[in-house]
Amino acid sequence: MKWIEDSRLRGIVYFILFDIALFLFLFYLDREDGSGRARGLLIASFVSLLGMLLLFLWTNRQNTLLMATAIFFYLSFVLYCI
């Protein structure tokens, strides 16, 4: 995985994953009508954010405090949205 070591390319991947997650989350908020039909959009948004988190954790695997903090914030955000 040589492409992960390039910080410029990694930043582009972060940006794309975050934009996908943001788009899906905003589309979920627009389509939610109380029946739960748009729940798949919310799940897809969390999966995209999870991909971003896993990429972040892979590139920062030497710093355990940073990894624990990132996991904590991701889980707290997911639990807040659910």
ZAKE-588989 format. One line per 4 residues: number of its first residue (from 1); for each residue x, y, z of N, C-alpha, C, CB. Coordinates in steps of 0.001 Angstrom, whole numbers, padded with zeros to 6 digits. Each point is the difference from the previous one (the first is absolute). Glycine has a CB too. Example, Ala and Ser with C-alpha at 12.3 -4.5 7.8 and 13.67 -1.06 7.14 Angstrom:
REM residues 2
1	013190,-005690,007800,-000890,001190,000000,000900,001200,000000,-001892,-001173,001246; 001542,002223,-001966,000820,001190,000060,-000770,001090,000730,001184,-000628,-002145
This chain:
REM residues 82
1	000827,-001175,000000,-000827,001175,000000,000875,001243,000000,-001818,-001248,001199; 002486,001432,-002287,000908,001132,-000145,-000751,001325,-000075,001610,-001502,-001164; -002841,001497,000657,-000737,001250,-000166,-000381,000634,001336,-000867,-000878,-002157; 000795,000075,003222,-000350,000550,001317,001116,000878,000533,-001415,-002006,000464
5	002645,001700,-000812,001138,000761,000506,000078,001404,-000594,001203,-002148,000308; -001803,002364,-001479,-000001,001313,-000626,-001068,000866,000671,000814,-000979,-002207; -000393,002037,002903,-000941,000803,000773,-000971,000767,-000888,001723,000199,001773; -001292,000179,-002958,-000894,000746,-000894,-001137,-000899,-000488,001925,001470,-000719
9	-001594,-002671,000287,-001020,-000934,-000462,-000907,-000434,001150,001560,-000788,-001799; -000985,000609,002975,-000803,-000368,001172,-000986,001111,000342,001895,-001407,000871; -001483,002652,-000994,-000896,001128,000242,-001142,000041,-000992,001909,001258,000936; -001630,-001613,-002188,-001060,-000048,-001010,-001006,-001097,000335,001602,000864,-001740
13	-001104,-002018,002179,-000899,-001098,000377,-000841,000392,001217,001649,-001680,-000919; -001046,002338,001917,-000764,000502,001148,-001108,000937,-000461,002034,-000211,001455; -001689,001132,-002346,-000966,000983,-000491,-001152,-000675,-000721,001833,001675,-000208; -001531,-002651,-000641,-001050,-000694,-000748,-000907,-000789,000946,001528,-000152,-001996
17	-000944,-000579,002936,-000815,-000774,000943,-000869,000901,000869,001763,-001765,000017; -001214,002902,000414,-000777,000915,000819,-001131,000624,-000809,002030,000465,001391; -001760,-000103,-002637,-001060,000565,-000834,-001118,-001007,-000258,001695,001488,-001065; -001331,-002737,000839,-001023,-001027,-000198,-000846,-000151,001255,001491,-001198,-001630
21	-000835,001150,002779,-000738,-000150,001259,-000899,001206,000252,001873,-001393,000925; -001367,002588,-001191,-000799,001209,000213,-001189,000043,-000956,002056,001212,000776; -001839,-001539,-002046,-001081,-000021,-000961,-001081,-001003,000399,001618,000677,-001780; -001220,-001879,002165,-000980,-001012,000393,-000758,000410,001261,001447,-001753,-001039
25	-000748,002382,001985,-000662,000428,001228,-001004,001118,-000276,002040,-000655,001306; -001658,001621,-002133,-000933,001081,-000335,-001172,-000510,-000833,001900,001624,000078; -001649,-002578,-000961,-001072,-000607,-000769,-000924,-000780,000920,001489,-000133,-002013; -000924,-000501,003037,-000812,-000717,000994,-000911,000977,000741,001818,-001736,000266
29	-001264,002883,000147,-000816,000989,000716,-001108,000549,-000882,001981,000596,001389; -001726,-000483,-002679,-001001,000504,-000935,-001098,-001019,-000247,001752,001402,-001068; -001418,-002677,001065,-000956,-001054,-000352,-000692,-000648,001196,001390,-000409,-001979; -000925,000661,003187,-000573,-000664,001177,-001423,000507,000236,002307,-000261,001025
33	-003255,-000647,-000967,-001396,000379,000213,-000625,-000704,001193,-000181,000408,-002428; 000990,-001012,003250,-000520,-000660,001189,-000279,-001476,-000203,-000966,002154,000649; 000920,-002618,-001876,-000296,-001405,-000253,001254,-000866,000013,-001963,000719,-001339; 003135,-000096,001324,001238,-000756,000035,000472,-000475,-001356,-000631,-000686,002244
37	000016,001176,-003311,000380,-000452,-001340,001384,000488,-000400,-002402,-000017,-000618; 002838,001106,001174,001301,000564,-000386,001120,-000464,000921,-001185,001986,-000919; 000933,-002978,001735,001006,-000475,000955,001238,-000542,-000712,-001834,-000541,001616; 001673,000002,-002810,001135,-000520,-000765,001001,001092,-000350,-001491,-001763,-000922
41	000995,002973,000692,000901,001117,-000291,000849,000334,001216,-001643,000902,-001661; 001037,-000957,002833,000737,000265,001227,001059,-001075,000230,-002017,001148,000969; 001665,-002383,-001209,000957,-001097,000160,001143,000138,-001004,-001846,-001501,000830; 001530,001877,-002069,001044,000194,-001006,000918,001156,000391,-001544,-000894,-001772
45	000989,001919,002387,000815,001123,000463,000962,-000450,001096,-001857,001591,-000582; 001378,-002399,001510,000862,-000494,001068,001073,-000954,-000533,-001910,000253,001598; 001578,-001023,-002615,000989,-000902,-000600,001105,000810,-000676,-001779,-001764,-000346; 001404,002838,-000328,001003,000863,-000629,000890,000649,001055,-001569,000431,-001914
49	000970,000021,003000,000800,000561,001092,000871,-001063,000655,-001780,001708,000391; 001278,-002930,-000325,000801,-001090,000553,001211,-000281,-000890,-002066,-000992,001048; 001889,001051,-002355,001133,-000154,-000911,001034,001082,000212,-001506,-001067,-001651; 001038,002285,001868,000913,001107,000278,000730,-000236,001321,-001495,001576,-001282
53	000784,-002060,002277,000608,-000280,001295,001036,-001114,-000105,-002109,000738,001123; 001798,-001789,-001860,000945,-001109,-000140,001263,000426,-000736,-001920,-001589,000004; 001772,002430,-001012,001173,000526,-000695,000838,000854,000946,-001260,-000032,-002179; 000597,000841,002993,000703,000827,000978,000731,-000864,001024,-001713,001805,-000316
57	001034,-002852,000800,000618,-000874,000991,001176,-000771,-000588,-002206,-000201,001148; 002092,-000199,-002406,001095,-000743,-000625,001244,000868,-000145,-001674,-001400,-001224; 001489,002662,000878,001148,000876,-000210,000577,000519,001309,-000970,000644,-002189; 000221,-000704,003281,000469,000494,001298,000038,-001117,001036,-000934,002256,-000542
61	001299,-003456,000120,-000063,-001149,000905,001066,000012,001087,-000943,-001273,-001873; 001941,002132,001780,001026,000067,001043,-000466,000836,001198,001760,-000250,-001772; -002713,001140,001571,-000461,000894,001051,-001312,-000548,000575,001124,002000,-001120; -001036,-002735,002221,-001189,-000651,000552,-000972,000997,000624,001380,-002025,000412
65	-000892,003109,000148,-000896,001002,000589,-000843,000665,-001089,001653,000402,001867; -001051,-000088,-002987,-000730,000592,-001116,-001021,-000980,-000564,001990,001422,-000535; -001625,-002688,000462,-000928,-001020,-000481,-001195,-000145,000933,001908,-001196,-001079; -001651,001162,002374,-001087,-000135,000970,-000930,001210,-000035,001496,-001393,001445
69	-000934,002571,-001598,-000814,001212,-000071,-000867,000009,-001253,001758,001234,001282; -001192,-001644,-002418,-000771,-000042,-001244,-001139,-001009,000092,002050,000665,-001274; -001789,-001825,001841,-001050,-001009,000165,-001085,000504,000938,001676,-001818,-000404; -001293,002474,001483,-000969,000534,000950,-000910,001039,-000661,001633,-000421,001861
73	-001052,001343,-002620,-000813,001022,-000656,-000906,-000589,-001073,001798,001652,000462; -001316,-002652,-001184,-000846,-000642,-001002,-001180,-000697,000665,001993,-000308,-001497; -001736,-000459,002530,-001085,-000709,000685,-000991,000957,000658,001563,-001898,000390; -001061,002983,000191,-000909,000961,000616,-000859,000689,-001058,001648,000355,001864
77	-001086,-000076,-003040,-000780,000607,-001080,-001060,-000967,-000507,001977,001396,-000647; -001614,-002656,000481,-000962,-000996,-000480,-001122,-000176,001015,001821,-001177,-001283; -001488,001082,002548,-001036,-000160,001024,-000875,001236,000118,001508,-001545,001229; -000954,002723,-001447,-000784,001227,000033,-001004,000033,-001145,001920,001189,001080
81	-001486,-001622,-002265,-000887,000031,-001165,-001072,-001077,000051,001877,000923,-001316; -001566,-002020,001957,-000992,-001079,000082,-000985,000339,001085,001653,-001717,-000809
